[in-house]
Amino acid sequence: MNLKKIICWPPLLAGIGAGVTITILGYITYESFLSDTNYGLWLVASFGSTVVVVFGYPSNEFAQPKNIFFGHLLTTSVGVIFVTFFEVSFISIGLAVGIAITLMIALKVTHPPAGGNPIAVMIGGVSFPFLIFPIMAGAITIIIGGVIYNSLILKRKYPITWK
């Protein structure tokens, strides 16, 4: 058995990077000194999908920092606007997701995992501070984790582009 081949197996490496990054976000959310403050929420379900893309497919267009940050920010903003100004219903949730996806594609910041953010926002009834914690703080943490793990540890070119 070739131990180096097992240790360097790409799916395992992706899982390790993703697991460590989500563990950090989970620690900040549940165990850190921030956990009982307004700044303590750093983890949302869509980040689980984001780390699949960042650590499993780092050269993909959707894994680039611009797409991660602005995709999550844009779709969450749409969800917050909808939950603020419209009654939450199956129609408003569908409309919010459709508009969010249209905007991501039109603005060239498509990040598929972010497509679920309007749903989470509207079901959770969150407001504008949700854009900072967890969305912006968590997205930046994932980007930093992706750069450290892919570029510095695995010596991959990541990000492919910052623009």
N, C-alpha and C positions, 0 to 999 in steps of 0.2 A: 504494500500500500504506500502510495506516494503522499506523505504528509503535506509537503509544500503545495501539491495540486489541490488537496482538500482545503487547506487554509486560504489559498488564493482563488477559490471557486467564486466567480462573480455573484451568483445569487446569495451566497453566504456573506460576502463583503457588503453587498447592498443591504442585507438584513441587519448586519452589525451597525452600519452607519445610521440607518433609519431608526433602529431600536435605541441607540445611544441618544440621538437627537430628541426623540419623543420622550425618553426618560428624563432628559434635562427639562423639557417643557412641562412634563408632569411634576417633576420635583418643584419647580418654581410655583406651579399652580397649587400643589397640595402640601408641600413640606417647608418651603422657604419662609423667611421672615415676611415676604410679600403676600403669603397665602391668605391672610385674613384682612387684606386691605383692598382698596379699589384697584390696585395695580397687580393683583395676584392671579388673575385669569390669563394664562398664556397658552391654553390648549383647547383646540376645537377639533371636531371629528374630521373635517376636511384636510387637516394637516397630516392625517394618516395617509391619505392619498398623495399629498404633496411629497412626502418623503419617499414614496415608491418611485416617483418620477425623478427626484433629485439624486437619489442614491442608486437606483436601478438603471436609469437612462439619462445620465448627466449631460450627454451631448444633444439630447432632444431639445428642440426649440421651446417646448413647454416647460422645461426644467431650468431655464435661464432666469437669473435674478429679476430682471425687469418683469417677466411674465408672472413669476411667483408673487412679487410684491404688489404690482399694480392689478393683477388678476384678482387676488384676494381683496384688495382695497376697493376696487371698483364694484365687484359683485356684492360685497358686504354693504357698501354704501347704497346700492340699489335696494337691498333688503331693508335697510334702516329707513330709507325714504318711504318705502311702501308701508312698513309697519307704523310709521309715524302719521302718514296721511290717509291711509286706506284701511278699511276693515279687513282683517285676515280671513281669507276664504280660499277655496281651491282655485278660484278664478284669479284672485290677486297674487297668490303664490306662483301660479303658472305664468302669469304676465310678468312678474318680477324676474323669474328665472329666464324667460325669453328675452326680456330687455337686457338683462345682465350679460347674457351670452352674445347678443347682438353687439353690445358695446365692447366687450372684450375682443371680439373678432375685428370689428371696425377699427379699434384703436391699436390693434396688433399687440395685445397683451394677453393672449389666450393662455389660460392655465386651467385645463379641464377640472382638476379637483375643486377649484373655486366656484364651479357652477352650482354646487350644493349650498353655498353660503346664504343666498337669499332664503332658502327653505329653513335653515337653522335659525336665522335671524328672526324670521317671521313667526315660526312656531315658538321660539324662545321669548319673543316680545322684547328684544334688547333695543338699546338706543345708541346714540352717536359715540359715547365713550368706548363701546365695543370695538370701534374701528382702531383704537389705539391698543387696548388690552382686551382681547388677545391678538387681534388680526395683525396690526403692524409689528408689534413686538415679537409675536410668534413667527411671522414670515421672515423678519430680519434674522431671528435666531436660526431658522432653518437654512437660510442663505449662508450665514456664517459657518454653520455646521457643514454644509455642502462644500464650501470653499476649503475649509480646514481638512476635511476627510478626503475629498476627491483630489485636490491639488497638492496638499502638503503631505498627506499620509500615503495615498495610493499613487501619487505622481501622475494623475490624469489631468488633461487640460479642462479645467472647470473654473469659472464659466467659459463657455465658448465665446460669448459676447456679453458686454454690460449694457448694450443699447438695443 
